[in-house]
Amino acid sequence: MTQTPREQAKEALSAKARIIRDLEAEAKRKLRQEQDQDAYNRLLRDKARTIHSLLYEVQDDLEGLPEEVQDELESALENMGIRASQALEVDSPFFMSMLLYPDDYTEGEENELEQLIARTLGRKS
């Protein structure tokens, strides 16, 4: 069965969101369990690079969505990418760790990307 454009976009973005969460979890593990600051920093750079390239990576998967939904997603992903680029430029592990999280974030809540997916493409099926 062929996926709808909405399902295709949701699947592509959800896969990227999982990659980002996995990078964050591994970075925290490296720092807490192994006290490996270099690995922590490297994994946070990988997270920032992943966010930076989000729009480019999923652009084709957004084709076929209603124009207003596609525009909202592209604008939000572009803004996330810009912030990720800035974090990489200053090479700040703290800035990179905070990408996608508001100041009032509580552990267990959805991050900015997950909220965007839910808001524009619907909650998990």
A tleap script that builds the chain and sets N, CA, C and O, in Angstrom:
source leaprc.protein.ff14SB
mol = sequence {
  NMET THR GLN THR PRO ARG GLU GLN ALA LYS
  GLU ALA LEU SER ALA LYS ALA ARG ILE ILE
  ARG ASP LEU GLU ALA GLU ALA LYS ARG LYS
  LEU ARG GLN GLU GLN ASP GLN ASP ALA TYR
  ASN ARG LEU LEU ARG ASP LYS ALA ARG THR
  ILE HIE SER LEU LEU TYR GLU VAL GLN ASP
  ASP LEU GLU GLY LEU PRO GLU GLU VAL GLN
  ASP GLU LEU GLU SER ALA LEU GLU ASN MET
  GLY ILE ARG ALA SER GLN ALA LEU GLU VAL
  ASP SER PRO PHE PHE MET SER MET LEU LEU
  TYR PRO ASP ASP TYR THR GLU GLY GLU GLU
  ASN GLU LEU GLU GLN LEU ILE ALA ARG THR
  LEU GLY ARG LYS CSER
}
set mol.1.N position { 0.834 -1.177 0.000 }
set mol.1.CA position { 0.000 0.000 0.000 }
set mol.1.C position { 0.887 1.251 0.000 }
set mol.1.O position { 1.844 1.343 0.768 }
set mol.2.N position { 0.564 2.183 -0.847 }
set mol.2.CA position { 1.339 3.408 -0.976 }
set mol.2.C position { 1.007 4.360 0.168 }
set mol.2.O position { -0.147 4.491 0.577 }
set mol.3.N position { 2.042 5.018 0.671 }
set mol.3.CA position { 1.850 5.982 1.748 }
set mol.3.C position { 1.296 7.290 1.193 }
set mol.3.O position { 1.585 7.675 0.060 }
set mol.4.N position { 0.505 7.953 2.005 }
set mol.4.CA position { 0.058 9.289 1.650 }
set mol.4.C position { 1.231 10.242 1.857 }
set mol.4.O position { 2.173 9.906 2.575 }
set mol.5.N position { 1.193 11.419 1.245 }
set mol.5.CA position { 2.266 12.395 1.485 }
set mol.5.C position { 2.433 12.714 2.971 }
set mol.5.O position { 3.555 12.892 3.444 }
set mol.6.N position { 1.330 12.786 3.702 }
set mol.6.CA position { 1.394 13.085 5.140 }
set mol.6.C position { 2.104 11.951 5.884 }
set mol.6.O position { 2.950 12.209 6.740 }
set mol.7.N position { 1.770 10.711 5.566 }
set mol.7.CA position { 2.417 9.556 6.207 }
set mol.7.C position { 3.900 9.498 5.869 }
set mol.7.O position { 4.728 9.199 6.729 }
set mol.8.N position { 4.230 9.783 4.616 }
set mol.8.CA position { 5.626 9.765 4.183 }
set mol.8.C position { 6.432 10.832 4.917 }
set mol.8.O position { 7.533 10.562 5.396 }
set mol.9.N position { 5.885 12.040 5.004 }
set mol.9.CA position { 6.579 13.131 5.694 }
set mol.9.C position { 6.731 12.818 7.175 }
set mol.9.O position { 7.790 13.042 7.760 }
set mol.10.N position { 5.663 12.298 7.777 }
set mol.10.CA position { 5.696 11.968 9.204 }
set mol.10.C position { 6.732 10.885 9.487 }
set mol.10.O position { 7.475 10.972 10.465 }
set mol.11.N position { 6.779 9.875 8.642 }
set mol.11.CA position { 7.750 8.794 8.822 }
set mol.11.C position { 9.185 9.317 8.707 }
set mol.11.O position { 10.042 8.973 9.522 }
set mol.12.N position { 9.441 10.144 7.700 }
set mol.12.CA position { 10.798 10.682 7.488 }
set mol.12.C position { 11.227 11.560 8.657 }
set mol.12.O position { 12.344 11.426 9.157 }
set mol.13.N position { 10.351 12.455 9.093 }
set mol.13.CA position { 10.700 13.344 10.200 }
set mol.13.C position { 10.802 12.586 11.523 }
set mol.13.O position { 11.663 12.888 12.349 }
set mol.14.N position { 9.934 11.614 11.720 }
set mol.14.CA position { 9.985 10.815 12.956 }
set mol.14.C position { 11.276 10.006 13.032 }
set mol.14.O position { 11.840 9.835 14.113 }
set mol.15.N position { 11.741 9.512 11.901 }
set mol.15.CA position { 13.011 8.776 11.870 }
set mol.15.C position { 14.161 9.702 12.266 }
set mol.15.O position { 15.051 9.298 13.015 }
set mol.16.N position { 14.147 10.935 11.771 }
set mol.16.CA position { 15.192 11.898 12.142 }
set mol.16.C position { 15.089 12.250 13.623 }
set mol.16.O position { 16.109 12.386 14.299 }
set mol.17.N position { 13.868 12.397 14.131 }
set mol.17.CA position { 13.680 12.706 15.550 }
set mol.17.C position { 14.245 11.585 16.423 }
set mol.17.O position { 14.845 11.853 17.465 }
set mol.18.N position { 14.057 10.329 16.002 }
set mol.18.CA position { 14.605 9.188 16.752 }
set mol.18.C position { 16.136 9.198 16.720 }
set mol.18.O position { 16.781 8.917 17.730 }
set mol.19.N position { 16.712 9.519 15.569 }
set mol.19.CA position { 18.177 9.600 15.458 }
set mol.19.C position { 18.707 10.649 16.427 }
set mol.19.O position { 19.702 10.418 17.114 }
set mol.20.N position { 18.050 11.790 16.482 }
set mol.20.CA position { 18.486 12.869 17.377 }
set mol.20.C position { 18.383 12.420 18.829 }
set mol.20.O position { 19.305 12.640 19.614 }
set mol.21.N position { 17.272 11.796 19.189 }
set mol.21.CA position { 17.109 11.302 20.575 }
set mol.21.C position { 18.180 10.257 20.900 }
set mol.21.O position { 18.716 10.248 22.008 }
set mol.22.N position { 18.494 9.383 19.951 }
set mol.22.CA position { 19.522 8.357 20.165 }
set mol.22.C position { 20.899 9.000 20.367 }
set mol.22.O position { 21.665 8.574 21.232 }
set mol.23.N position { 21.206 10.016 19.576 }
set mol.23.CA position { 22.489 10.719 19.739 }
set mol.23.C position { 22.570 11.379 21.112 }
set mol.23.O position { 23.608 11.325 21.770 }
set mol.24.N position { 21.483 11.995 21.538 }
set mol.24.CA position { 21.457 12.642 22.854 }
set mol.24.C position { 21.639 11.614 23.968 }
set mol.24.O position { 22.396 11.840 24.912 }
set mol.25.N position { 20.950 10.500 23.853 }
set mol.25.CA position { 21.045 9.466 24.889 }
set mol.25.C position { 22.458 8.901 24.966 }
set mol.25.O position { 22.998 8.702 26.055 }
set mol.26.N position { 23.044 8.646 23.817 }
set mol.26.CA position { 24.413 8.114 23.802 }
set mol.26.C position { 25.402 9.143 24.343 }
set mol.26.O position { 26.338 8.784 25.056 }
set mol.27.N position { 25.205 10.410 24.015 }
set mol.27.CA position { 26.087 11.464 24.532 }
set mol.27.C position { 26.012 11.521 26.059 }
set mol.27.O position { 27.039 11.584 26.735 }
set mol.28.N position { 24.798 11.497 26.594 }
set mol.28.CA position { 24.626 11.518 28.054 }
set mol.28.C position { 25.278 10.301 28.692 }
set mol.28.O position { 25.936 10.409 29.727 }
set mol.29.N position { 25.091 9.133 28.065 }
set mol.29.CA position { 25.684 7.904 28.604 }
set mol.29.C position { 27.203 8.005 28.636 }
set mol.29.O position { 27.836 7.646 29.629 }
set mol.30.N position { 27.786 8.498 27.538 }
set mol.30.CA position { 29.250 8.627 27.470 }
set mol.30.C position { 29.770 9.541 28.577 }
set mol.30.O position { 30.800 9.270 29.194 }
set mol.31.N position { 29.048 10.611 28.809 }
set mol.31.CA position { 29.500 11.568 29.820 }
set mol.31.C position { 29.295 11.017 31.233 }
set mol.31.O position { 30.202 11.090 32.062 }
set mol.32.N position { 28.128 10.477 31.508 }
set mol.32.CA position { 27.800 10.031 32.870 }
set mol.32.C position { 28.500 8.749 33.264 }
set mol.32.O position { 29.024 8.644 34.373 }
set mol.33.N position { 28.516 7.769 32.366 }
set mol.33.CA position { 29.055 6.462 32.734 }
set mol.33.C position { 30.549 6.341 32.474 }
set mol.33.O position { 31.258 5.640 33.196 }
set mol.34.N position { 31.021 7.022 31.447 }
set mol.34.CA position { 32.427 6.871 31.078 }
set mol.34.C position { 33.249 8.139 31.289 }
set mol.34.O position { 34.465 8.132 31.094 }
set mol.35.N position { 32.594 9.224 31.687 }
set mol.35.CA position { 33.256 10.516 31.851 }
set mol.35.C position { 34.079 10.877 30.605 }
set mol.35.O position { 35.177 11.424 30.706 }
set mol.36.N position { 33.528 10.563 29.445 }
set mol.36.CA position { 34.219 10.794 28.171 }
set mol.36.C position { 33.696 12.083 27.529 }
set mol.36.O position { 32.773 12.062 26.715 }
set mol.37.N position { 34.302 13.185 27.914 }
set mol.37.CA position { 33.879 14.500 27.411 }
set mol.37.C position { 34.059 14.612 25.900 }
set mol.37.O position { 33.221 15.213 25.227 }
set mol.38.N position { 35.124 14.049 25.359 }
set mol.38.CA position { 35.355 14.121 23.910 }
set mol.38.C position { 34.245 13.414 23.131 }
set mol.38.O position { 33.747 13.946 22.139 }
set mol.39.N position { 33.859 12.225 23.573 }
set mol.39.CA position { 32.773 11.493 22.902 }
set mol.39.C position { 31.461 12.257 23.039 }
set mol.39.O position { 30.683 12.333 22.088 }
set mol.40.N position { 31.214 12.820 24.216 }
set mol.40.CA position { 30.015 13.629 24.450 }
set mol.40.C position { 29.958 14.787 23.459 }
set mol.40.O position { 28.937 15.007 22.808 }
set mol.41.N position { 31.054 15.519 23.348 }
set mol.41.CA position { 31.108 16.664 22.429 }
set mol.41.C position { 30.923 16.218 20.975 }
set mol.41.O position { 30.219 16.876 20.209 }
set mol.42.N position { 31.547 15.118 20.602 }
set mol.42.CA position { 31.437 14.607 19.226 }
set mol.42.C position { 29.990 14.239 18.905 }
set mol.42.O position { 29.483 14.568 17.832 }
set mol.43.N position { 29.329 13.553 19.839 }
set mol.43.CA position { 27.942 13.149 19.620 }
set mol.43.C position { 27.007 14.361 19.557 }
set mol.43.O position { 26.039 14.362 18.796 }
set mol.44.N position { 27.297 15.383 20.354 }
set mol.44.CA position { 26.481 16.602 20.279 }
set mol.44.C position { 26.699 17.326 18.946 }
set mol.44.O position { 25.770 17.921 18.400 }
set mol.45.N position { 27.923 17.271 18.428 }
set mol.45.CA position { 28.170 17.837 17.092 }
set mol.45.C position { 27.377 17.062 16.042 }
set mol.45.O position { 26.808 17.652 15.125 }
set mol.46.N position { 27.344 15.732 16.183 }
set mol.46.CA position { 26.545 14.903 15.265 }
set mol.46.C position { 25.066 15.285 15.346 }
set mol.46.O position { 24.383 15.357 14.324 }
set mol.47.N position { 24.579 15.529 16.558 }
set mol.47.CA position { 23.189 15.969 16.742 }
set mol.47.C position { 22.966 17.290 16.010 }
set mol.47.O position { 21.998 17.434 15.264 }
set mol.48.N position { 23.856 18.246 16.222 }
set mol.48.CA position { 23.710 19.561 15.586 }
set mol.48.C position { 23.774 19.447 14.068 }
set mol.48.O position { 23.013 20.111 13.364 }
set mol.49.N position { 24.674 18.611 13.559 }
set mol.49.CA position { 24.761 18.418 12.099 }
set mol.49.C position { 23.479 17.786 11.551 }
set mol.49.O position { 23.013 18.148 10.470 }
set mol.50.N position { 22.919 16.847 12.299 }
set mol.50.CA position { 21.675 16.204 11.888 }
set mol.50.C position { 20.548 17.237 11.813 }
set mol.50.O position { 19.778 17.258 10.853 }
set mol.51.N position { 20.462 18.083 12.822 }
set mol.51.CA position { 19.433 19.130 12.824 }
set mol.51.C position { 19.693 20.125 11.699 }
set mol.51.O position { 18.765 20.559 11.016 }
set mol.52.N position { 20.964 20.481 11.512 }
set mol.52.CA position { 21.331 21.429 10.458 }
set mol.52.C position { 20.878 20.941 9.090 }
set mol.52.O position { 20.453 21.742 8.257 }
set mol.53.N position { 20.964 19.645 8.849 }
set mol.53.CA position { 20.646 19.097 7.524 }
set mol.53.C position { 19.214 18.573 7.406 }
set mol.53.O position { 18.856 18.001 6.376 }
set mol.54.N position { 18.398 18.754 8.431 }
set mol.54.CA position { 17.039 18.210 8.418 }
set mol.54.C position { 16.247 18.588 7.167 }
set mol.54.O position { 15.725 17.717 6.470 }
set mol.55.N position { 16.161 19.878 6.888 }
set mol.55.CA position { 15.341 20.319 5.760 }
set mol.55.C position { 15.834 19.704 4.459 }
set mol.55.O position { 15.043 19.213 3.654 }
set mol.56.N position { 17.139 19.734 4.260 }
set mol.56.CA position { 17.717 19.158 3.045 }
set mol.56.C position { 17.411 17.663 2.950 }
set mol.56.O position { 17.060 17.161 1.883 }
set mol.57.N position { 17.545 16.967 4.063 }
set mol.57.CA position { 17.372 15.505 4.087 }
set mol.57.C position { 15.934 15.065 3.836 }
set mol.57.O position { 15.709 14.014 3.237 }
set mol.58.N position { 14.958 15.852 4.284 }
set mol.58.CA position { 13.553 15.419 4.170 }
set mol.58.C position { 12.760 16.201 3.125 }
set mol.58.O position { 11.564 15.961 2.953 }
set mol.59.N position { 13.402 17.120 2.437 }
set mol.59.CA position { 12.710 17.986 1.478 }
set mol.59.C position { 11.831 17.181 0.505 }
set mol.59.O position { 10.671 17.528 0.286 }
set mol.60.N position { 12.375 16.127 -0.066 }
set mol.60.CA position { 11.606 15.318 -1.026 }
set mol.60.C position { 10.404 14.648 -0.364 }
set mol.60.O position { 9.379 14.428 -1.009 }
set mol.61.N position { 10.529 14.325 0.920 }
set mol.61.CA position { 9.434 13.665 1.635 }
set mol.61.C position { 8.296 14.632 1.962 }
set mol.61.O position { 7.207 14.202 2.344 }
set mol.62.N position { 8.542 15.928 1.814 }
set mol.62.CA position { 7.508 16.920 2.095 }
set mol.62.C position { 6.678 17.253 0.861 }
set mol.62.O position { 5.641 17.910 0.949 }
set mol.63.N position { 7.154 16.787 -0.290 }
set mol.63.CA position { 6.427 17.038 -1.534 }
set mol.63.C position { 5.038 16.398 -1.451 }
set mol.63.O position { 4.885 15.300 -0.915 }
set mol.64.N position { 4.052 17.077 -1.975 }
set mol.64.CA position { 2.701 16.533 -2.005 }
set mol.64.C position { 1.854 16.919 -0.807 }
set mol.64.O position { 0.647 16.675 -0.798 }
set mol.65.N position { 2.472 17.520 0.211 }
set mol.65.CA position { 1.701 17.999 1.355 }
set mol.65.C position { 0.941 19.259 0.951 }
set mol.65.O position { 1.340 19.939 0.004 }
set mol.66.N position { -0.139 19.580 1.647 }
set mol.66.CA position { -0.793 20.864 1.388 }
set mol.66.C position { 0.228 21.992 1.542 }
set mol.66.O position { 1.091 21.942 2.418 }
set mol.67.N position { 0.124 22.993 0.696 }
set mol.67.CA position { 1.127 24.055 0.646 }
set mol.67.C position { 1.373 24.705 2.003 }
set mol.67.O position { 2.521 24.967 2.364 }
set mol.68.N position { 0.300 24.970 2.763 }
set mol.68.CA position { 0.478 25.646 4.057 }
set mol.68.C position { 1.215 24.754 5.052 }
set mol.68.O position { 1.990 25.251 5.868 }
set mol.69.N position { 0.983 23.445 4.994 }
set mol.69.CA position { 1.677 22.500 5.881 }
set mol.69.C position { 3.146 22.411 5.471 }
set mol.69.O position { 4.035 22.456 6.321 }
set mol.70.N position { 3.394 22.288 4.185 }
set mol.70.CA position { 4.761 22.220 3.686 }
set mol.70.C position { 5.522 23.495 4.049 }
set mol.70.O position { 6.672 23.424 4.482 }
set mol.71.N position { 4.898 24.649 3.877 }
set mol.71.CA position { 5.548 25.919 4.217 }
set mol.71.C position { 5.881 25.997 5.701 }
set mol.71.O position { 6.968 26.437 6.076 }
set mol.72.N position { 4.936 25.565 6.554 }
set mol.72.CA position { 5.178 25.600 7.998 }
set mol.72.C position { 6.346 24.692 8.380 }
set mol.72.O position { 7.219 25.077 9.157 }
set mol.73.N position { 6.346 23.485 7.822 }
set mol.73.CA position { 7.431 22.546 8.113 }
set mol.73.C position { 8.769 23.079 7.622 }
set mol.73.O position { 9.753 23.059 8.361 }
set mol.74.N position { 8.813 23.550 6.393 }
set mol.74.CA position { 10.076 24.050 5.837 }
set mol.74.C position { 10.601 25.237 6.633 }
set mol.74.O position { 11.800 25.323 6.897 }
set mol.75.N position { 9.726 26.142 7.012 }
set mol.75.CA position { 10.146 27.307 7.791 }
set mol.75.C position { 10.698 26.884 9.151 }
set mol.75.O position { 11.757 27.355 9.567 }
set mol.76.N position { 9.987 26.004 9.838 }
set mol.76.CA position { 10.432 25.540 11.157 }
set mol.76.C position { 11.751 24.779 11.058 }
set mol.76.O position { 12.652 24.986 11.870 }
set mol.77.N position { 11.867 23.898 10.061 }
set mol.77.CA position { 13.102 23.126 9.902 }
set mol.77.C position { 14.273 24.029 9.534 }
set mol.77.O position { 15.400 23.806 9.977 }
set mol.78.N position { 14.005 25.041 8.729 }
set mol.78.CA position { 15.060 25.994 8.380 }
set mol.78.C position { 15.540 26.744 9.623 }
set mol.78.O position { 16.741 26.940 9.806 }
set mol.79.N position { 14.600 27.163 10.479 }
set mol.79.CA position { 14.977 27.857 11.711 }
set mol.79.C position { 15.779 26.951 12.637 }
set mol.79.O position { 16.752 27.391 13.249 }
set mol.80.N position { 15.376 25.689 12.741 }
set mol.80.CA position { 16.138 24.737 13.557 }
set mol.80.C position { 17.547 24.580 12.986 }
set mol.80.O position { 18.523 24.535 13.736 }
set mol.81.N position { 17.650 24.499 11.676 }
set mol.81.CA position { 18.937 24.354 11.010 }
set mol.81.C position { 19.850 25.546 11.245 }
set mol.81.O position { 21.056 25.389 11.435 }
set mol.82.N position { 19.268 26.732 11.232 }
set mol.82.CA position { 20.057 27.948 11.479 }
set mol.82.C position { 20.619 27.929 12.895 }
set mol.82.O position { 21.793 28.235 13.104 }
set mol.83.N position { 19.788 27.572 13.860 }
set mol.83.CA position { 20.269 27.513 15.254 }
set mol.83.C position { 21.350 26.443 15.407 }
set mol.83.O position { 22.323 26.641 16.136 }
set mol.84.N position { 21.181 25.318 14.725 }
set mol.84.CA position { 22.192 24.255 14.783 }
set mol.84.C position { 23.502 24.735 14.174 }
set mol.84.O position { 24.579 24.447 14.696 }
set mol.85.N position { 23.406 25.468 13.071 }
set mol.85.CA position { 24.605 26.013 12.433 }
set mol.85.C position { 25.325 26.973 13.370 }
set mol.85.O position { 26.552 26.956 13.462 }
set mol.86.N position { 24.563 27.807 14.063 }
set mol.86.CA position { 25.163 28.746 15.022 }
set mol.86.C position { 25.854 27.996 16.157 }
set mol.86.O position { 26.941 28.379 16.588 }
set mol.87.N position { 25.222 26.928 16.640 }
set mol.87.CA position { 25.826 26.129 17.718 }
set mol.87.C position { 27.131 25.498 17.251 }
set mol.87.O position { 28.103 25.431 18.004 }
set mol.88.N position { 27.145 25.040 16.011 }
set mol.88.CA position { 28.370 24.454 15.459 }
set mol.88.C position { 29.454 25.511 15.279 }
set mol.88.O position { 30.629 25.246 15.530 }
set mol.89.N position { 29.064 26.704 14.846 }
set mol.89.CA position { 30.039 27.784 14.648 }
set mol.89.C position { 30.747 28.151 15.934 }
set mol.89.O position { 31.963 28.341 15.943 }
set mol.90.N position { 29.995 28.253 17.026 }
set mol.90.CA position { 30.621 28.623 18.297 }
set mol.90.C position { 31.174 27.403 19.027 }
set mol.90.O position { 31.856 27.534 20.043 }
set mol.91.N position { 30.870 26.200 18.494 }
set mol.91.CA position { 31.359 24.937 19.051 }
set mol.91.C position { 31.067 24.827 20.546 }
set mol.91.O position { 31.936 24.489 21.351 }
set mol.92.N position { 29.800 25.126 20.892 }
set mol.92.CA position { 29.391 25.102 22.289 }
set mol.92.C position { 28.590 23.837 22.603 }
set mol.92.O position { 27.458 23.696 22.142 }
set mol.93.N position { 29.161 22.920 23.379 }
set mol.93.CA position { 28.410 21.720 23.764 }
set mol.93.C position { 27.099 22.075 24.475 }
set mol.93.O position { 26.086 21.401 24.283 }
set mol.94.N position { 27.118 23.119 25.287 }
set mol.94.CA position { 25.888 23.504 25.984 }
set mol.94.C position { 24.830 23.942 24.972 }
set mol.94.O position { 23.686 23.493 25.038 }
set mol.95.N position { 25.201 24.805 24.047 }
set mol.95.CA position { 24.282 25.283 23.023 }
set mol.95.C position { 23.760 24.098 22.206 }
set mol.95.O position { 22.566 24.024 21.915 }
set mol.96.N position { 24.642 23.177 21.838 }
set mol.96.CA position { 24.233 22.007 21.058 }
set mol.96.C position { 23.287 21.118 21.864 }
set mol.96.O position { 22.329 20.577 21.312 }
set mol.97.N position { 23.543 20.964 23.148 }
set mol.97.CA position { 22.681 20.109 23.973 }
set mol.97.C position { 21.288 20.709 24.113 }
set mol.97.O position { 20.313 19.978 24.287 }
set mol.98.N position { 21.185 22.034 24.038 }
set mol.98.CA position { 19.901 22.705 24.222 }
set mol.98.C position { 19.107 22.850 22.923 }
set mol.98.O position { 17.957 23.287 22.954 }
set mol.99.N position { 19.700 22.494 21.791 }
set mol.99.CA position { 18.965 22.575 20.534 }
set mol.99.C position { 17.685 21.747 20.629 }
set mol.99.O position { 17.723 20.598 21.070 }
set mol.100.N position { 16.579 22.309 20.227 }
set mol.100.CA position { 15.238 21.711 20.211 }
set mol.100.C position { 14.539 21.742 21.566 }
set mol.100.O position { 13.426 21.232 21.691 }
set mol.101.N position { 15.173 22.335 22.591 }
set mol.101.CA position { 14.566 22.355 23.914 }
set mol.101.C position { 14.369 23.786 24.406 }
set mol.101.O position { 15.318 24.570 24.417 }
set mol.102.N position { 13.134 24.141 24.817 }
set mol.102.CA position { 12.904 25.473 25.383 }
set mol.102.C position { 13.487 25.545 26.790 }
set mol.102.O position { 13.808 24.523 27.398 }
set mol.103.N position { 13.617 26.757 27.293 }
set mol.103.CA position { 14.166 26.961 28.633 }
set mol.103.C position { 13.366 26.226 29.703 }
set mol.103.O position { 13.932 25.773 30.698 }
set mol.104.N position { 12.056 26.105 29.508 }
set mol.104.CA position { 11.194 25.486 30.523 }
set mol.104.C position { 10.917 24.017 30.244 }
set mol.104.O position { 9.919 23.476 30.720 }
set mol.105.N position { 11.790 23.364 29.478 }
set mol.105.CA position { 11.597 21.952 29.126 }
set mol.105.C position { 11.672 21.074 30.367 }
set mol.105.O position { 12.509 21.283 31.245 }
set mol.106.N position { 10.784 20.090 30.425 }
set mol.106.CA position { 10.782 19.088 31.487 }
set mol.106.C position { 11.081 17.742 30.849 }
set mol.106.O position { 10.487 17.387 29.831 }
set mol.107.N position { 12.005 16.990 31.449 }
set mol.107.CA position { 12.384 15.667 30.934 }
set mol.107.C position { 11.136 14.831 30.666 }
set mol.107.O position { 10.229 14.760 31.496 }
set mol.108.N position { 11.108 14.199 29.492 }
set mol.108.CA position { 9.987 13.357 29.116 }
set mol.108.C position { 8.998 14.025 28.175 }
set mol.108.O position { 8.201 13.346 27.528 }
set mol.109.N position { 9.043 15.353 28.093 }
set mol.109.CA position { 8.169 16.069 27.165 }
set mol.109.C position { 8.718 15.936 25.748 }
set mol.109.O position { 9.871 15.554 25.547 }
set mol.110.N position { 7.878 16.255 24.777 }
set mol.110.CA position { 8.330 16.264 23.389 }
set mol.110.C position { 9.260 17.453 23.174 }
set mol.110.O position { 9.067 18.517 23.761 }
set mol.111.N position { 10.265 17.262 22.330 }
set mol.111.CA position { 11.131 18.379 21.974 }
set mol.111.C position { 10.473 19.172 20.832 }
set mol.111.O position { 9.390 18.816 20.369 }
set mol.112.N position { 11.119 20.220 20.395 }
set mol.112.CA position { 10.559 21.102 19.372 }
set mol.112.C position { 10.232 20.358 18.071 }
set mol.112.O position { 9.192 20.616 17.465 }
set mol.113.N position { 11.093 19.454 17.639 }
set mol.113.CA position { 10.851 18.704 16.411 }
set mol.113.C position { 9.657 17.765 16.578 }
set mol.113.O position { 8.802 17.680 15.696 }
set mol.114.N position { 9.600 17.072 17.692 }
set mol.114.CA position { 8.485 16.161 17.943 }
set mol.114.C position { 7.162 16.911 18.032 }
set mol.114.O position { 6.138 16.426 17.550 }
set mol.115.N position { 7.179 18.084 18.642 }
set mol.115.CA position { 5.972 18.923 18.704 }
set mol.115.C position { 5.554 19.371 17.306 }
set mol.115.O position { 4.365 19.390 16.989 }
set mol.116.N position { 6.518 19.726 16.481 }
set mol.116.CA position { 6.230 20.145 15.106 }
set mol.116.C position { 5.572 19.005 14.332 }
set mol.116.O position { 4.588 19.218 13.625 }
set mol.117.N position { 6.112 17.808 14.466 }
set mol.117.CA position { 5.547 16.641 13.772 }
set mol.117.C position { 4.093 16.423 14.222 }
set mol.117.O position { 3.201 16.244 13.393 }
set mol.118.N position { 3.870 16.442 15.533 }
set mol.118.CA position { 2.523 16.211 16.065 }
set mol.118.C position { 1.552 17.304 15.614 }
set mol.118.O position { 0.412 17.016 15.248 }
set mol.119.N position { 2.005 18.544 15.645 }
set mol.119.CA position { 1.144 19.676 15.305 }
set mol.119.C position { 0.781 19.708 13.819 }
set mol.119.O position { -0.362 20.001 13.469 }
set mol.120.N position { 1.728 19.414 12.957 }
set mol.120.CA position { 1.498 19.558 11.523 }
set mol.120.C position { 1.072 18.267 10.827 }
set mol.120.O position { 0.367 18.301 9.819 }
set mol.121.N position { 1.505 17.130 11.373 }
set mol.121.CA position { 1.252 15.855 10.691 }
set mol.121.C position { 0.419 14.882 11.510 }
set mol.121.O position { 0.055 13.814 11.018 }
set mol.122.N position { 0.114 15.233 12.745 }
set mol.122.CA position { -0.724 14.385 13.591 }
set mol.122.C position { 0.063 13.578 14.590 }
set mol.122.O position { 1.246 13.296 14.396 }
set mol.123.N position { -0.596 13.215 15.643 }
set mol.123.CA position { 0.009 12.391 16.699 }
set mol.123.C position { 0.325 11.006 16.156 }
set mol.123.O position { -0.097 10.638 15.060 }
set mol.124.N position { 1.073 10.251 16.941 }
set mol.124.CA position { 1.436 8.881 16.540 }
set mol.124.C position { 0.175 8.068 16.289 }
set mol.124.O position { -0.817 8.202 17.005 }
set mol.125.N position { 0.226 7.239 15.282 }
set mol.125.CA position { -0.936 6.420 14.923 }
set mol.125.C position { -1.092 5.255 15.850 }
set mol.125.O position { -2.019 4.461 15.692 }
savepdb mol mol.pdb
quit
